[in-house]
Amino acid sequence: MTLMTIMLFVPACFALNMAPGPNNLLSMANAKRYGIRAACYAGIGRLIAFVGMITLAATGLATVLYTSEKLFLAIKVVGGLYLLWLAFQLWIADPTDGGDEALGGKSLFQLARQEFFLAAGNPKAILIFTAFLPQFVDPTGSVGYQFVILGGLFIMLEWVAIAGYAFFGKALRHWFSRPSKRRLFNRVCAGLLGSAGVGLLMARRE
């Protein structure tokens, strides 16, 4: 792996990390409701899921998962339904909740678990690690070592994305100071998550 490969990988990877996908929307909503620290800690669940996917990709098992009709369908259905459930929870969230740093009955583990299942239930994430990362791997070199380097960079950039969306969500918490505005924000995010869930359920492999 050359320095030029890494220089090409980083901006392309960061664009994927910063895309407003379901996990990033969840980080933003968590930060608005529970604070930046809670949202960042919750993001650890997502990182654990991605580390598992990178490991699968490095061992070649992700290709097996992606090419299996039944496994792909199961992951797609579970992921889509989980997105719809999260959207419903956000839609009915109490807009009078001022969003202080208290977790309102939810533990950091529960928030991290949400992030984990949301990431693990998205087959598009498997496709990223199956089709995207290998493009930057030199087959003549140590494949495992290169996956460690690329995977480590991906996780670092994903952490930046988590923090970025958390800070943005925290800022929005101050902008949406009235319950009516908080309800609007919650329902916009719920609509986006719900749309992603429906899209995931309807998605076909190419």
Secondary structure, DSSP 8 states (H G I E B T S, - for coil): --HHHHHHHHHHHHHHHHS--HHHHHHHHHHHHH-HHHHHHHHHHHHHHHHHHHHHHHHTHHHHHHH-HHHHHHHHHHHHHHHHHHHHHHHTS-TT----SS-TT--HHHHHHHHHHHHHT-HHHHHIIIIIGGGG--TTS-HHHHHHHHHHHHHHHHHHHHHHHHHHHHHHHHH--SHHHHHHHHHHHHHHHHHHHHHHHH----
